[in-house]
Amino acid sequence: MKKVQLAKEIYLKNLDIMKKVLDLISFKMDRRTKDFQYARSQIMDFFYNNLRKLFKSLEDDKIIQKCPKNHNLRQGYKDCDCGGSGYINYK
């Protein structure tokens, strides 16, 4: 049985939440407007920056470590143990 990858689960849950927030905003704003594009960039920056801080803290505590494939949070899902988060469980 494969072990749950903590960073992957956190990353995928946060991606899902971020997408749902953006969908909610798109009900009130046209996705092609500058206002929506600005709101989108702010929301994405908020989520990704906070994930980086969380992952750095978990790395410092030796709970997770960098993925050897060097994936980046902003590149989206990857078929890897890290799921695209860039981190795997500490070994």
trRosetta pair geometry for C-beta under 8 A, 3 or more apart (Angstrom, degrees):
i j d omega theta_ij theta_ji phi_ij phi_ji
3 89 6.3 -52 118 9 132 160
4 9 6.2 12 175 -38 105 137
5 8 3.8 48 97 15 115 121
5 9 6.5 160 85 -17 62 85
5 81 5.4 157 -83 171 149 78
5 82 6.7 -143 169 -104 146 32
5 83 6.7 167 90 -13 136 108
5 88 5.9 -60 -140 -139 115 67
5 89 5.8 -126 -127 -27 63 94
6 9 6.0 -61 -151 35 27 108
6 10 6.4 22 157 -14 65 109
6 58 7.3 -156 115 -171 132 151
6 63 6.7 -53 70 149 161 105
6 64 6.0 -127 71 -72 114 113
6 89 6.0 101 10 -87 97 85
7 10 5.8 -56 -145 40 32 110
7 11 5.9 34 156 -22 66 111
7 55 5.9 61 -128 -118 115 106
7 58 7.1 178 -79 92 96 151
7 64 4.8 91 -44 -132 119 155
7 82 6.2 -22 93 -147 120 78
7 83 7.6 -176 107 39 78 106
7 85 4.3 180 145 113 102 152
7 86 7.5 -97 154 65 143 57
7 87 3.7 -178 -103 84 175 108
7 88 6.7 -101 37 -81 125 19
7 89 7.7 -161 5 -58 95 51
8 11 5.7 -57 -144 39 26 113
8 12 6.2 20 161 -14 65 109
8 81 6.9 -117 -50 154 140 49
8 82 5.7 -177 -74 -176 96 29
8 83 3.5 112 -141 2 98 128
8 84 7.9 97 -125 35 79 62
8 85 5.5 -142 -87 1 46 129
8 87 8.0 -148 -42 78 62 74
8 88 7.8 21 -32 -108 104 59
9 12 6.1 -55 -140 39 26 105
9 13 6.3 25 159 -17 62 110
9 83 8.0 126 -41 6 34 159
10 13 6.0 -60 -149 38 26 109
10 14 6.3 21 156 -15 64 111
10 51 7.3 153 131 -135 107 96
10 54 7.0 -139 161 121 149 141
10 55 7.9 175 89 -74 140 88
10 85 7.2 79 70 -118 88 149
11 14 6.0 -63 -149 40 26 108
11 15 6.3 28 154 -21 64 106
11 51 6.5 81 -106 -155 73 138
11 73 7.0 -141 -134 -128 116 86
11 82 7.8 45 14 163 157 73
11 83 5.7 162 76 92 129 119
11 84 6.5 -175 145 79 145 82
11 85 3.6 -135 -50 -85 154 111
12 15 5.6 -48 -145 33 33 114
12 16 6.5 36 154 -20 63 104
12 77 7.2 54 -104 -100 93 104
12 83 5.7 -65 -50 161 108 150
13 16 5.7 -54 -153 35 31 113
13 17 6.5 30 150 -17 65 106
14 17 5.5 -51 -144 37 36 111
14 18 6.1 38 155 -21 67 105
14 47 5.7 152 168 -167 111 109
14 51 5.8 166 100 -81 169 121
15 18 5.7 -54 -146 37 29 112
15 19 6.3 29 156 -18 64 106
15 47 8.0 121 -88 157 42 143
15 76 7.7 99 -132 -136 142 63
15 77 7.4 154 129 -57 177 91
16 19 5.9 -55 -148 36 28 110
16 20 6.5 28 153 -18 63 107
17 20 5.7 -57 -150 37 31 112
17 21 6.4 33 153 -20 66 104
17 47 7.6 172 87 -119 101 129
18 21 5.7 -53 -149 34 32 112
18 22 6.4 29 153 -16 65 106
18 43 6.4 144 -151 147 89 105
18 44 6.7 82 -171 -102 133 60
18 47 4.6 -8 -88 -74 128 169
19 22 5.7 -55 -148 39 32 111
19 23 6.3 37 152 -22 65 105
20 23 5.5 -50 -146 34 32 114
20 24 6.5 36 153 -21 63 102
21 24 5.7 -52 -152 33 31 113
21 25 6.6 29 152 -16 64 105
21 43 5.9 -170 112 -160 129 141
22 25 5.7 -53 -148 37 34 111
22 26 6.3 37 152 -24 65 106
22 40 6.0 56 -126 -118 112 87
22 43 6.3 174 -74 93 86 153
23 26 5.6 -55 -149 32 32 114
23 27 7.4 45 150 -31 60 91
24 27 6.0 -42 -167 11 38 114
25 28 6.3 -71 -166 45 44 97
25 29 5.7 -16 157 29 82 114
25 36 6.7 146 134 -133 112 86
25 39 5.7 -165 -174 127 153 142
25 40 7.6 -170 87 -71 147 72
25 43 7.6 -144 -14 -37 153 154
26 29 6.2 -76 -119 66 35 75
26 30 7.9 43 -154 -138 71 14
26 31 5.3 7 -128 -67 111 94
26 36 6.8 65 -101 -142 69 132
29 33 5.9 -108 180 47 98 129
29 35 5.7 -128 -143 99 134 108
29 36 4.1 167 130 -77 127 101
29 39 6.9 120 38 29 166 146
30 33 4.8 96 72 -20 92 104
30 36 6.3 -128 84 -19 45 142
31 36 5.3 -138 -129 132 31 157
32 36 7.2 55 40 49 21 134
33 36 4.7 97 62 7 87 98
33 37 6.9 -150 98 -4 47 87
34 37 5.5 -55 -145 40 36 113
34 38 6.1 38 154 -22 68 104
35 38 5.8 -54 -149 35 28 110
35 39 6.3 26 154 -15 64 107
36 39 5.7 -55 -145 40 33 110
36 40 6.0 38 154 -24 67 107
37 40 5.6 -51 -145 35 29 116
37 41 6.4 27 156 -18 63 105
38 41 6.0 -56 -149 35 29 107
38 42 6.4 26 154 -16 64 108
39 42 5.8 -59 -149 38 30 111
39 43 6.2 29 156 -18 67 108
40 43 5.9 -58 -146 38 27 108
40 44 6.2 23 158 -15 64 110
41 44 5.8 -56 -143 41 29 110
41 45 6.1 32 157 -20 64 108
42 45 5.8 -54 -145 37 28 111
42 46 6.3 32 155 -22 62 106
43 46 5.7 -54 -150 33 29 114
43 47 6.5 24 156 -14 65 106
44 47 6.0 -56 -147 39 31 107
44 48 6.0 19 161 -9 67 113
44 74 8.0 73 169 -121 115 98
45 48 6.1 -62 -139 45 26 103
45 49 5.7 23 165 -17 66 114
46 49 6.3 -59 -139 39 19 106
46 50 6.3 11 163 -11 59 114
47 50 6.2 -68 -150 41 23 105
47 51 6.3 24 156 -19 64 109
48 51 5.6 -53 -145 36 32 112
48 52 6.4 36 155 -22 64 103
48 73 5.2 140 -144 121 97 135
48 74 6.0 23 -125 -73 148 90
49 52 5.7 -51 -151 32 32 113
49 53 6.6 32 151 -18 64 104
50 53 5.5 -49 -147 35 37 113
50 54 6.3 37 154 -18 66 105
51 54 5.6 -55 -146 38 32 111
51 55 6.1 28 157 -16 67 109
51 73 5.8 144 98 -135 133 146
51 85 7.5 -123 170 -144 126 94
52 55 5.9 -58 -143 41 28 107
52 56 6.1 30 156 -22 64 107
52 73 6.6 -104 -67 -13 87 155
53 56 5.8 -55 -146 35 28 111
53 57 6.5 28 154 -18 63 106
54 57 5.8 -58 -153 36 30 111
54 58 6.4 25 153 -14 66 107
55 58 5.6 -54 -143 41 34 110
55 59 6.1 38 153 -23 66 105
55 64 6.5 -66 -154 77 78 142
55 85 6.9 177 -99 167 142 106
55 86 7.2 66 170 76 161 103
55 87 5.2 -168 -156 -23 119 152
56 59 5.5 -52 -146 36 30 114
56 60 6.4 35 152 -22 64 103
57 60 5.7 -50 -148 33 31 112
57 61 6.5 20 154 -8 63 109
58 61 5.8 -61 -146 46 32 106
58 63 4.4 -78 -171 64 86 117
58 64 4.7 36 126 19 115 106
58 87 7.4 87 90 168 122 159
59 62 7.5 34 180 -78 35 30
59 63 7.4 -90 -71 50 24 72
59 64 5.5 -59 -79 79 66 81
59 65 6.3 107 -132 -105 89 39
59 66 7.2 42 -124 -44 134 70
59 87 6.7 -115 -72 -123 105 130
62 65 7.7 11 -143 -64 56 93
62 90 5.0 96 173 -136 65 165
63 89 7.6 -66 158 -144 57 64
63 90 5.7 -169 154 -5 10 122
64 87 4.3 44 156 167 130 123
64 88 6.5 161 -158 83 87 25
64 89 6.0 -70 -111 -111 67 28
64 90 5.7 -126 -98 -40 11 81
65 87 6.6 155 77 -152 24 81
65 88 6.2 -27 64 65 76 75
65 89 7.6 10 20 117 83 23
65 90 4.9 105 -25 -104 100 67
65 91 7.0 -68 22 11 140 78
66 70 7.3 13 171 -95 111 59
66 86 6.5 -37 -143 159 70 83
66 87 6.2 -60 -107 -103 30 66
66 88 7.9 9 115 22 19 80
67 70 6.7 -151 86 -43 86 21
67 71 5.6 -1 71 22 143 95
67 80 6.5 72 -169 142 145 134
67 81 6.9 174 -125 72 111 93
67 82 3.9 -58 -74 -41 144 146
67 85 7.5 123 -26 77 130 72
67 86 5.4 -140 19 -169 110 33
67 87 5.9 -118 -32 -76 87 11
67 88 5.1 103 -93 -21 78 98
69 78 7.5 -167 109 140 143 152
69 80 5.6 -106 37 -136 154 152
69 82 7.1 -152 48 21 110 127
70 86 7.1 6 -166 -136 31 90
71 75 6.1 -124 -168 55 83 132
71 78 5.1 -125 -118 10 146 155
71 80 6.3 178 -34 52 143 153
71 82 5.6 177 42 88 132 135
71 84 5.1 -128 161 -139 141 41
71 85 7.0 66 94 56 120 29
71 86 4.8 -140 81 -82 75 64
72 75 4.7 93 67 -12 87 109
72 84 7.9 -27 72 -177 38 74
72 86 5.9 41 -102 -72 24 125
73 84 7.2 97 -128 141 31 83
73 85 6.3 19 -99 -145 76 45
73 86 6.0 -62 -48 -5 69 122
75 78 6.9 28 105 -51 113 111
75 84 6.0 -143 81 -156 88 105
76 84 5.7 -70 115 -160 32 158
77 83 6.1 -47 -141 178 75 76
77 84 4.8 -136 -130 -12 22 144
78 82 6.9 16 67 77 116 89
78 83 6.4 134 55 169 70 21
78 84 3.9 138 6 -74 87 80
80 83 6.5 -135 69 -42 73 22
80 84 7.0 126 43 -50 108 50
81 88 5.0 33 114 -112 119 120
82 85 4.8 -132 170 51 90 81
82 86 5.8 152 169 -1 147 8
82 87 5.6 132 -134 57 112 31
82 88 5.2 -87 -75 -61 85 79
88 91 7.9 11 111 -34 110 97
